[in-house]
Amino acid sequence: MTYEENIMNIQRWAVIALATFLSLSGCQMFGDNSHYNDKAHINRDVETALAKLYATTPEAKALAKNAKGILVFPGVVKAGFIGGAQFGVGALKKRGGTVGYYQFAAGSYGLQAGAQSFDYVMFFMKGSALDYLNSSAGWEVGVGPSIVVVDAGAAKSLTTTTLKDDVYAFISNQKGLMGGLGIQGSKITPFKPDY
């Protein structure tokens, strides 16, 4: 099996596991998901997610001033029952405008149960990292540009002189209960909304 076929199987597994869990649990926590194919809805959710992040983490807003691009996935859904899945759609912003749409998917195995949603924001600090995202057919997080997940404590120590990594990621606005927010092995691929 090729690498691409393996990734496609993981993405299919993630979507199937997520749909199965949500339908079996009768979960109403995440509302209507038809907005995944609507550019206007995605853009509005992206702006809301950024505003919430900047309000709770001023360091992220300062980071944005030097970022070459900001990839925002609002309302990523993570759910699991035996196996787990994460899925979301978002937009890449440069100089305040949207320049592309992406989807985020991951699958995991092992004993886990629960569901949650969260916003996931990536600040691309180097042009080479943004070029890697744009030139690859899909980016498996953990392969390629260096990425640092920033928690509240680490955010306070970020300054323009200490920024050495390619990408800084923030996870915020968490809702629901499920342990272990991880992004390693997640796949980010270009996405074209229907309208």
N, C-alpha and C positions, 0 to 999 in steps of 0.2 A: 504494500500500500504506500503510495507517495505521501509526501508531507502535506500537500494540498488536500488530498483525499482524507487524510487523518484530521485536518483542521475542519473540513466540511462535516465530518462525522461528529466531531465535538460540538460544532455549532448546532447541528440537528438535534443531538442529544440534549443540549442546553435548552433549546426551545421546547422540545417535547417534555422534558422534565418539569420545566417551569409551567407550561400549560396544564400538565397533568396535576401538579401540586395545587395550582390555583383553582382548578375546576373541582378537585376533590375536597378542598378545604372550604370552598364557597367564599373565598377571600374577596372582600369588597374594598379592601384597604387602598388599592391602587387605582380604582375608578376605571373609566373608559380609556382604552388604549388605541383607539382609532387615530389619535393625533400623531402616531408614529410615522404616518405617510404624508403629513401636512406641513409644508415648510413654515407657514406663518405660525402654526402652533409650536413647532420645534423652536423657532427663533424666540417666541415669547417665553417659553419655558427656560431657554438658555439665559435670557436676560434676567429672569426672576432668580434663577440659581446663582448667577454671578452677583446680583444685588445682595442676596442672603449671605453669600460667602464673604463679600466685602464688609458687610455690616458686622459680622461676627469675628472676622479675622482681618483687621486692617493691613496686616503684613502682606496678605494676598493682593490687596489693591496696589500696594507699593511695588510688588513683584510684577504686576501687569504692565507697569510703565516701561519695563525693560524687556518684556517678552516679545519674541518674534511672532508668536501666534498663541492662541489660547483655545484649547479643545475642551468643550463643555458637554457633559452627558448628564442632563437633568433627569431625576427620577429613575435611575437605574434600579431594576427590580432583581432581587436575589431571593431565591426560594429553594427549599430542599426538603426531601423526604427520602432517606437512604442516599440517593444521588442528589446533586444540587446544580443549579444553573443561575447565571446572571445574564441580563440582557438590557440594553438601552440604546437609544439613538440620540445623536447630538450634532453640534455644529462646530466648525473651526472658524474662529474669528481672527482677523488681522486688521489692525488700525481701526477697530470699532465696527467693521462690517463682516458679514458672513461670507466666507469664500468656499465652503464645502460642507458636506454632511457625511457623518460616519456612524457606524453601528459598533457596539461593544458587546461581546459575547464570551462566556466562559462556562465550562462544565467542570464538575468536581465529583469525586467518588468518596464514599465513606459514610459513617453514621452521622447524620445531621437532620435537623428538622426546624422549620420555622420559615418566616418570610419577612423581608424588609425592603425598603427602598432608600436610596441615598443619591446625592448629587456627587459627581466625580469631575473634577476640573484639573486639567493638565496645562501647565505653563511651559511652553517651549522657549528656552532661553538662548539656544544656539540655532543659527540658520541651518547648520548641518543636520540637526535633529528634525527640524521641520521638513527639510528636503527628503530625509529618510522616510518620514510618514507619507509624503506626497508621491515618492517614487516606488514605494513597495505596494504590491497588490493587497497587502494586509500586514499589519504589524503585530507580532506576538510580543506582548509586554514582557520584558526581561531579556529579550534578544535585540541587539541594536543599541540605540542611544541609552545612556545611563539615566535612570529614573529614581527619584527619591520621593517617598510618600511622606508628607509633612504633617506632623501632629501639632497640637496647640503649643506645646512646649518648644518644639524645634522652630516653629514659625516666628517666635519672638526673637530668636537669635539670627534670623536671616537679614543680611545686609547686602548691598550691591558688591561689596568687596569679598564676601564669603560665598557668593554664588559661583560654584565650580561645576555643577552637574548640568547635563543637557536638558532635563525635564524635571519639574517639581509638580507633584500631584497632591491635591487636597480632596479629602472625602468629608462631606458635610451634609447637614439636613437629614440625618438618619431618622427613619420611622419604622417601627416594627421590631420584632425580636428574632435575632439569629446571630449566632456567634461567628467570629472570624471574618472580617472584611479583608480579602486579599485581592490583589490585582495581577500577581505573577501568573503567566500562562494565559492571560486574557488576550483575545484577538480583537484588534481594531481594524475595520475594513471600510473602504469608501461605500457610501450609501446614496441612492437617488430616490428621494421622496416622490410619490406619484403626483402630487399637486402642491 
